[in-house]
Amino acid sequence: MNLKDKVLFITGAARGLGGTSAKVCAGYGAKIVAVDLLEDQVKQTVEEIKAAGGEAIYATADVRDREQVRAAVQKAVDTYGRIDGLFNAAGVDRIGSVLEMDDETYDFVMDINVKGSFICASEVGKVMKAQNSGRIINTSSIAAVREEANNAPYCMSKAAVAMLTRVLALELAPNITSVAIQPGNIETDMLRGSFKNRGAAEGKDVSEFYAEMEATIPMGRIGQPEDIAEVVAWLFDDRSGYIDGNAILIAGGKIMA
């Protein structure tokens, strides 16, 4: 992949898919603007990129807060003069049945996953519109197309992100493109917490639930963050530029199971 000097604004960059993708894309030559609410951890991401010879800055922001996002975008523009790509990787889930989940928990998931992606696309999109170029990658999920018990807000939010991607593709064409990725079960802190809580909701311990989930993947293994990060890097490469408006499933064949 050739991402030399591309400026990438990556949310959720403190850890997980965002952090790993920031490091991988930096390795291919991108300049990274790492954004997260967890300041110490996002600083660590930047330090690791720099230690490996890459270029990066960080900004602390809550993606639910438009003013904080706007300030992070301005920092990126002040530093690098443009933003070539946005990766909306910030996301959360909370486990519970539809009958028992409270409104506050529902709002928390929807606000970060949907509203956060919307705000970041809106604010970064304005920069891209002014420069007449850009690529937006949103993080949907296999959960957008394959339902999961006790995980309704997450499934709903990721379906909404997939539709946001399609709308952005229509509104921002022809020179700004938008795609969604739909990861399957990927080994991150969020997955480990989700499996623990989903297993408990079904009366199973985490190892039993892990084994059951792994058995649903035709490739026979839980994915690694690098499996996603390499696809993200490819989607930021100009050679993938004709892909616009659709979602790409990255799940080890799970949708076939």
C-alpha positions in Angstrom: 0.0 0.0 0.0 1.1 3.5 -0.7 -0.3 6.1 1.8 2.7 8.4 1.6 1.9 11.8 3.1 -1.9 11.1 3.3 -3.3 12.8 6.3 -5.7 10.4 8.1 -8.0 11.5 11.0 -8.7 8.4 13.0 -11.1 8.3 16.0 -11.0 5.6 18.7 -7.2 5.7 18.2 -6.3 4.9 21.8 -6.7 1.2 21.3 -8.5 -1.6 19.4 -9.2 -1.2 15.7 -8.5 2.6 15.7 -5.2 2.3 17.4 -4.0 -0.6 15.3 -5.1 1.0 12.1 -3.3 4.2 13.0 -0.1 2.3 13.4 -0.5 0.2 10.3 -1.4 3.2 8.1 1.5 5.2 9.5 3.7 2.3 8.5 2.6 2.8 4.9 3.5 6.5 5.1 0.4 8.2 6.3 0.4 11.2 8.6 -1.9 10.3 11.5 -4.2 12.5 13.5 -5.1 10.2 16.4 -8.3 11.2 18.2 -9.7 9.7 21.4 -11.1 10.8 24.8 -8.5 8.6 26.5 -5.6 11.1 26.5 -2.9 8.9 28.0 -3.6 6.0 25.7 -3.9 8.0 22.5 -0.6 9.7 23.4 0.9 6.2 23.6 -0.4 5.4 20.1 1.3 8.5 18.8 4.5 7.7 20.7 4.6 4.2 19.2 4.1 5.6 15.7 6.9 8.1 16.1 9.2 5.4 17.6 8.7 3.3 14.5 9.6 6.3 12.3 6.2 7.6 11.5 4.5 10.9 11.8 1.5 11.6 14.1 -0.2 14.0 16.4 -3.1 13.5 18.8 -6.2 15.3 19.8 -8.5 14.6 22.7 -12.1 14.7 21.9 -15.5 13.1 22.7 -17.0 12.2 19.4 -20.4 13.0 20.8 -19.4 16.7 21.2 -19.4 18.7 18.0 -17.3 21.5 19.4 -14.6 19.1 20.6 -14.6 17.3 17.2 -14.4 20.7 15.5 -11.4 21.6 17.6 -9.7 18.3 16.7 -10.3 18.9 13.0 -8.9 22.4 13.2 -5.8 21.0 14.9 -5.3 18.6 12.1 -5.8 21.4 9.5 -3.5 23.7 11.3 -0.8 21.0 11.5 -1.0 19.4 8.1 -3.2 21.8 5.9 -5.7 19.2 4.9 -7.4 15.9 5.8 -7.3 13.1 3.2 -9.1 10.4 5.1 -11.4 9.9 8.0 -11.7 6.5 9.8 -14.6 6.5 12.3 -13.4 3.8 14.6 -14.7 5.0 17.9 -17.4 2.7 19.2 -18.9 0.9 22.2 -21.4 -1.8 23.0 -23.5 -2.6 26.1 -25.1 -6.0 26.7 -28.6 -6.5 27.9 -32.0 -7.6 26.7 -34.5 -5.3 25.1 -36.9 -5.8 28.0 -34.3 -4.9 30.6 -32.0 -2.2 29.2 -32.5 1.3 30.4 -32.7 4.4 28.3 -29.4 5.8 29.5 -27.5 2.7 28.3 -29.3 2.7 24.9 -28.5 6.4 24.5 -24.8 5.9 25.3 -24.4 3.3 22.6 -26.3 5.1 20.0 -24.7 8.5 20.7 -21.1 7.2 20.4 -21.7 4.8 17.5 -24.2 6.8 15.4 -24.1 10.4 16.5 -20.3 10.3 16.9 -19.8 8.9 13.3 -22.3 11.5 12.0 -20.6 14.5 13.7 -17.1 13.4 12.6 -18.2 12.8 9.0 -19.9 16.2 9.1 -16.9 18.2 10.4 -14.2 16.4 8.5 -16.5 16.3 5.4 -16.5 20.1 5.4 -12.7 20.1 5.1 -12.9 17.5 2.3 -15.5 19.5 0.5 -13.4 22.6 0.5 -10.4 20.7 -0.9 -12.6 18.7 -3.3 -11.2 15.3 -2.3 -11.3 12.7 0.5 -12.2 9.2 1.7 -14.4 8.4 4.7 -14.3 4.9 6.2 -17.0 4.1 8.8 -17.1 1.2 11.1 -20.2 -0.8 10.8 -20.2 -4.5 11.9 -21.4 -8.0 11.0 -24.0 -7.2 13.7 -25.6 -4.9 11.2 -26.6 -7.8 9.1 -26.5 -10.8 11.5 -28.6 -10.2 14.7 -27.2 -10.9 18.1 -29.4 -11.5 21.2 -28.9 -9.2 24.1 -27.1 -6.6 21.9 -29.9 -4.7 20.3 -28.5 -1.1 20.5 -25.2 -2.2 19.0 -26.8 -4.1 16.1 -29.1 -1.1 15.5 -26.3 1.4 15.6 -24.1 -0.5 13.2 -27.0 -0.8 10.7 -27.4 2.9 11.0 -23.7 3.5 10.3 -24.0 1.4 7.1 -26.8 3.6 5.9 -25.0 6.8 6.8 -22.2 5.5 4.6 -24.5 5.2 1.7 -26.0 8.6 2.2 -22.6 10.2 2.4 -21.6 8.5 -0.9 -24.6 10.2 -2.6 -24.2 13.6 -1.0 -20.4 13.9 -1.4 -19.8 12.4 -4.8 -17.9 12.5 -7.1 -14.6 13.4 -5.5 -15.3 12.4 -1.8 -16.0 8.7 -1.3 -17.4 6.8 1.6 -17.2 3.1 2.5 -18.0 1.0 5.6 -16.2 -1.9 7.0 -18.2 -4.7 8.8 -15.8 -6.6 11.1 -16.8 -9.9 12.5 -15.4 -11.2 15.8 -12.1 -9.4 16.3 -9.8 -9.8 19.3 -10.1 -6.5 21.1 -10.8 -5.3 24.6 -14.4 -4.5 23.5 -14.9 -8.1 22.1 -13.5 -9.7 25.3 -15.9 -7.6 27.4 -18.8 -8.3 25.1 -18.2 -12.1 25.1 -17.9 -12.1 28.9 -21.2 -10.2 29.3 -23.1 -12.0 26.5 -22.0 -15.3 27.8 -23.1 -14.4 31.3 -26.5 -13.3 29.9 -26.9 -16.9 28.5 -25.5 -18.6 31.6 -22.1 -19.5 30.1 -18.6 -18.7 31.2 -16.4 -16.7 28.8 -14.3 -19.6 27.6 -17.5 -21.6 26.6 -18.9 -18.6 24.8 -15.6 -18.0 23.0 -15.6 -21.6 21.8 -19.1 -21.3 20.5 -18.4 -18.1 18.6 -15.2 -19.4 17.1 -17.2 -22.4 15.9 -19.4 -20.1 13.8 -16.4 -18.8 11.8 -15.5 -21.0 8.8 -11.9 -19.9 8.9 -11.7 -21.3 12.4 -10.3 -18.4 14.3 -11.2 -15.1 15.9 -9.8 -12.2 13.8 -7.0 -9.9 14.9 -7.0 -6.1 14.7 -4.4 -6.3 12.0 -6.8 -8.2 9.8 -9.0 -5.1 9.8 -6.2 -2.5 9.8 -4.7 -3.9 6.6 -8.1 -3.6 4.8 -8.5 0.0 6.2 -5.1 0.9 4.8 -6.0 -0.6 1.4 -9.2 1.4 1.4 -7.2 4.6 1.9 -4.9 3.6 -1.0 -6.0 5.3 -4.2 -6.1 2.0 -6.0 -9.3 1.1 -4.1 -10.9 4.5 -5.0 -13.7 3.1 -7.2 -15.3 1.5 -4.2 -18.0 3.9 -2.9 -21.1 3.6 -0.8 -21.0 0.0 0.1 -20.0 -2.1 3.1 -17.2 -4.6 3.1 -17.6 -7.7 5.4 -14.4 -8.8 7.1 -15.4 -11.8 9.2 -13.5 -15.0 8.2 -16.6 -16.3 6.3 -18.9 -16.0 9.3 -21.8 -14.7 7.4 -22.0 -18.0 5.5 -22.2 -20.0 8.8 
